Amino acid sequence: MNMRKTRFLQLVISGTGLVLASAAMAQRDFADVEIKTHKVADGVYYLEGAGGNIGLSAGEDGVVMIDDQFAPLTDRIVAAIRALDAGEIRFVINTHLHGDHTGGNENLGRMGVLILARDEVRVRLQGDVPEVALPVLTFNDSITIHLNGDEVHAFALPAGHTDGDSYIHFRKADVVHAGDVFRAVGFPYVDTGNGGTVAGTVEALNVLIDLAGAATKIIPGHGGLSTREDVIAFRDMIVDVVETARPLVADDLSLDEFMKADPAARYRGTHGNPERFLQAVYAELGGASQERR
């Protein structure tokens, strides 16, 4: 019964988030969304609009995109790319499955752009999107695209934000697109219904910290351009919340009591509402099993 209750709580957490995200997408008006271009390094940019940040490698060999936001924004996104580079958009790499990062897949697929992602992303998307929106190239460990004088290296991560997360490292430019494993705003979103874990998020952040140097530029899934020190601070915040939460769960607190104790209280002023994150922490530490009493 304990495992069932834990799994039920995980599904509620994930399902609620996905339902709310879908409802918000259905009701959202994208008319006023402006696509802003930010130069990160020579030939490397990110586009800010609505949803996850889009990474770009642009040069004489064409364009590689990292994620593609929402479908209604595709024309504006393509126009922003064309303002930088008139070459062919050759690939889009999905960092994970969520619609604010993959919503433009169908439009780009119909344009002939090759969609690339981890095996898990294709599996998760199948049945939910048209065939043309699915990755046509998949990998289970890593893959490297050699374009524009750089190596665009995509590689798999431990199950953190989801079970299909990847980092994309522009090796020569020393830039990493971190997807939603690292975000420069808010608390982490651990999508337990799609295989995400708090422990895996910490492990994946450690991978990024080990990869990055002092000069490495990091494009987060959401928020502004960041550094290795920003990732360390984000990782340390997660670890602190988990360690503060651990004795509360061990004291047999119910979920309501745990939420009132608020082990993330010290970070509310800088990171916002931790409710969804705390629910994931509680479930992963085994808190749901206390409900058997």
KARAMO-V98378 format. One record per pair of residues at least 6 apart in sequence whose ideal C-beta (glycine too) atoms are under 7 Angstrom apart, sorted by sequence separation. I is the first residue (numbers start at 1). GAP is how many residues later the second one is. If there is no record, write none. Layout:
i=<I;I>
gap=<GAP;GAP>
This chain:
i=<39;40;47;57;95;109;190;212;219;220;268;38;46;47;56;57;94;108;144;145;169;190;267;37;38;46;69;81;94;126;144;157;168;190;217;218;253;46;47;56;68;125;144;157;167;168;180;218;249;37;38;46;105;156;157;167;248;264;36;45;54;55;142;143;155;167;190;35;36;44;54;122;142;154;155;167;216;44;45;54;122;142;166;188;218;248;264;35;43;54;121;141;142;154;165;214;264;43;52;54;141;213;248;263;33;43;92;122;140;152;153;165;212;33;52;51;63;117;152;153;161;245;50;51;115;116;119;161;209;212;244;259;30;49;50;115;118;119;150;151;161;181;92;94;115;116;117;118;119;150;151;160;63;91;110;114;118;150;209;241;50;54;90;91;92;93;94;102;106;109;114;149;150;181;182;208;209;241;49;63;65;68;89;90;93;97;105;106;109;157;181;258;56;62;63;91;96;58;62;63;64;65;106;182;205;209;58;62;63;64;65;66;67;77;94;97;106;116;255;49;62;67;97;105;161;64;66;161;162;205;206;258;47;70;74;161;178;205;237;69;73;163;71;162;163;176;255;47;70;71;74;162;163;202;249;67;68;69;70;74;162;68;69;71;161;176;68;71;159;160;176;182;184;202;245;249;254;68;159;160;183;185;201;202;245;249;254;35;118;159;182;183;184;185;249;252;45;165;182;183;184;242;246;30;33;68;124;160;161;176;178;183;184;198;241;245;35;94;159;160;167;174;178;180;30;35;158;169;174;175;176;177;178;179;184;30;37;120;121;160;174;176;178;120;160;175;198;25;35;158;118;158;184;37;157;52;118;51;52;182;51;157;188;51;182;91;93;96;97;96;97;96;96;95;124;95;95;25;93;21;64;95;98;198;64;96;198;95;96;187;62;186;187;199;61;186;198;61;187;189;190;197;60;64;192;59;188;57;58;59;187;190;57;192;57;57;97;66;43;43;66;55;57;55;44;52;44;43;42;44;41;41;40;55;53;53;53;52;53;52;46;17;18;41;14;40;14;15;13;14;40;14;10;11;10;40;38;17;13;13;13;13;10;9;6;9;6;6;5;6;5;5;2;5;2;1>
gap=<6;6;6;6;6;6;6;6;6;6;6;7;7;7;7;7;7;7;7;7;7;7;7;8;8;8;8;8;8;8;8;8;8;8;8;8;8;9;9;9;9;9;9;9;9;9;9;9;9;10;10;10;10;10;10;10;10;10;11;11;11;11;11;11;11;11;11;12;12;12;12;12;12;12;12;12;12;13;13;13;13;13;13;13;13;13;13;14;14;14;14;14;14;14;14;14;14;15;15;15;15;15;15;15;16;16;16;16;16;16;16;16;16;17;17;18;18;18;18;18;18;18;19;19;19;19;19;19;19;19;19;19;20;20;20;20;20;20;20;20;20;20;21;21;21;21;21;21;21;21;21;21;22;22;22;22;22;22;22;22;23;23;23;23;23;23;23;23;23;23;23;23;23;23;23;23;23;23;24;24;24;24;24;24;24;24;24;24;24;24;24;24;25;25;25;25;25;26;26;26;26;26;26;26;26;26;27;27;27;27;27;27;27;27;27;27;27;27;27;28;28;28;28;28;28;29;29;29;29;29;29;29;30;30;30;30;30;30;30;31;31;31;32;32;32;32;32;33;33;33;33;33;33;33;33;34;34;34;34;34;34;35;35;35;35;35;36;36;36;36;36;36;36;36;36;36;36;37;37;37;37;37;37;37;37;37;37;38;38;38;38;38;38;38;38;38;39;39;39;39;39;39;39;40;40;40;40;40;40;40;40;40;40;40;40;40;41;41;41;41;41;41;41;41;42;42;42;42;42;42;42;42;42;42;42;43;43;43;43;43;43;43;43;44;44;44;44;45;45;45;46;46;46;47;47;48;48;49;49;49;50;50;50;52;52;54;61;65;65;66;67;68;69;70;70;71;73;74;75;78;81;82;82;82;83;83;83;84;84;84;85;85;85;85;86;86;86;87;87;87;87;87;88;88;88;89;89;90;90;90;90;90;91;91;93;95;97;102;105;107;111;113;113;122;126;128;129;130;131;131;132;134;135;164;166;167;168;169;169;170;173;174;175;176;177;177;178;178;179;179;179;180;182;182;183;185;187;259;263;266;267;270;273;274;277;279;280;282;283;283;284;286;287;287;290;291>
